[in-house]
């Protein structure tokens, strides 16, 4: 058990997926996603009912939590052999362990396969890029459009999403199956506050991304400059913002967080859009 992004835990008959890498003592930040009895995704009203929330001063926000005593869910009841076959194949090609998460853990009626690499490095990115360049994993605008419709259409346009993902290494087709990757730099999570938010404000306005510090890998970090000339670290745990190119953007309702480690612009609960001339 890593206490990390994407890991599955069973609580009150619901499979919850962990979010982030730091958690309150005795709890995991996790979102309810699937019914273990029906082996289906939860509807929005069911997610609301199943969510327990507490305020955590470390992040200065209210978070969904489950106890750390919740059983770790390994997906022992996976009915289809394809996810495990492709997991084994990718582990051999990338020379690293992968963690299967998402719908394929619960049901054979999945639309795609979601894999996480924990402790991902630039070497992981290099090997993944090589698989795309050699045509082992194929790029597909069709699966990007499908991904957009299923997961992102409620907050941004298709044009914006395809702009974010025009050089993606995180979505592809392997042996006819839509596969998604999440590369996480951490190998283990923390059951304590690691990087506390001391103060925060909200910001909407222009932001210029100067360069990426760890492209394709989460947490994504970019050197960025706000409209007033202040330099910040744009930090994200959202895969959709993990592959941004340098350039001009506009952010709505992001948080500027002052931490002991620096000043961060966090767009995850807002929207970041490209400013195209």
Secondary structure, 3 states (H helix, E strand, C coil): CCCCCCCEEEECCEEEEECCCECCCCEEEEEEEEECCCCEECCHHHHHHHCCEEEECCCCEEEEEEECCCEECCCCCCCCCHHHHHHHHHHHHHCCCCEEECHHHCCCCCCCEEEEEECCCHHHHHHHHHHHHCCCCECCHHHHHHHHHHHHCCCCCHHHHHHHCCCCCCEEEECCEEEEEEEECCCCCECCCCCCEEEEEEEEEEEEEEEECCCCEECEEEEEEECCCCEEEEEECCHHHCCCCCEEEEEEEEEEEEECCEEEEECCCCEEEECCC
